[in-house]
Amino acid sequence: MTQITVADAALAFAPWLESTAAELDAIDAEMPLITAQMDLLDAYLPVFDRPVTELDERRIRRARRRVLAARRALANRLNTGGEAA
């Protein structure tokens, strides 16, 4: 009986470990939404341990609008048969 190590098993599936071109294209198409969501998270993080100021509220509101705009743009691209699928 031969023993198979974890490294041997991982190498057996090596061709499937790399992202395909279609997967990379989908990530690239979603990148504006991902970036907007990261900006929204960056706006929320500072206010977890201190009171929210008016400037914080504005920053969060703007970040939410950017997320919504990015979602709308991605949905419109998907509905019109764009490249993000």
Wavefront OBJ file of the C-alpha trace (Angstrom):
o trace
v 0.000 0.000 0.000
v 1.417 3.375 -0.997
v 1.082 6.418 1.166
v -0.149 9.686 -0.274
v 0.941 12.857 1.451
v -0.987 16.104 1.563
v 1.586 17.626 -0.797
v 1.017 14.815 -3.300
v -2.735 15.353 -3.122
v -2.359 19.111 -3.597
v -0.081 18.658 -6.585
v -2.562 16.254 -8.165
v -5.098 19.086 -8.295
v -2.623 21.826 -9.223
v -4.170 22.639 -12.631
v -7.472 23.482 -10.924
v -5.911 25.686 -8.263
v -5.332 28.573 -10.669
v -8.169 30.949 -11.479
v -9.568 30.714 -14.964
v -9.697 33.654 -17.327
v -13.470 33.858 -16.864
v -13.112 33.986 -13.083
v -10.484 36.715 -13.323
v -12.721 38.686 -15.700
v -15.637 38.398 -13.260
v -13.462 39.649 -10.400
v -12.215 42.506 -12.560
v -15.799 43.462 -13.450
v -16.808 43.427 -9.772
v -13.749 45.379 -8.601
v -15.525 48.799 -8.489
v -18.156 47.298 -6.170
v -15.516 45.591 -4.030
v -13.584 48.853 -3.725
v -16.742 50.784 -2.805
v -17.601 48.213 -0.138
v -14.097 48.476 1.298
v -14.479 52.270 1.421
v -17.767 51.861 3.289
v -16.109 49.554 5.792
v -13.302 52.096 6.203
v -15.935 54.739 6.968
v -17.612 52.560 9.614
v -14.515 51.340 11.442
v -13.467 54.597 13.159
v -16.894 55.150 14.705
v -17.049 51.837 16.546
v -15.142 53.176 19.524
v -16.123 56.851 19.582
v -19.191 58.999 19.022
v -20.218 59.672 15.445
v -19.523 63.208 14.279
v -21.238 65.081 11.475
v -18.188 64.518 9.299
v -18.389 60.765 9.983
v -22.060 60.751 9.008
v -21.280 62.472 5.719
v -18.410 60.105 4.980
v -20.616 57.063 5.647
v -23.451 58.494 3.560
v -21.124 59.144 0.616
v -19.641 55.649 0.911
v -23.130 54.093 0.935
v -24.025 56.031 -2.209
v -20.863 54.791 -3.929
v -21.763 51.191 -3.032
v -25.281 51.624 -4.394
v -23.980 53.222 -7.588
v -21.452 50.419 -8.086
v -24.162 47.787 -7.498
v -26.452 49.522 -9.978
v -23.706 49.722 -12.599
v -22.827 46.053 -12.144
v -26.476 44.979 -12.304
v -27.037 47.046 -15.440
v -23.968 45.497 -17.029
v -25.188 41.990 -16.169
v -28.727 42.687 -17.400
v -27.526 44.042 -20.721
v -25.235 41.074 -21.328
v -22.031 42.831 -20.338
v -18.714 41.196 -19.534
v -19.347 40.523 -15.829
v -20.666 36.969 -15.797
l 1 2 3 4 5 6 7 8 9 10 11 12 13 14 15 16 17 18 19 20 21 22 23 24 25 26 27 28 29 30 31 32 33 34 35 36 37 38 39 40 41 42 43 44 45 46 47 48 49 50 51 52 53 54 55 56 57 58 59 60 61 62 63 64 65 66 67 68 69 70 71 72 73 74 75 76 77 78 79 80 81 82 83 84 85
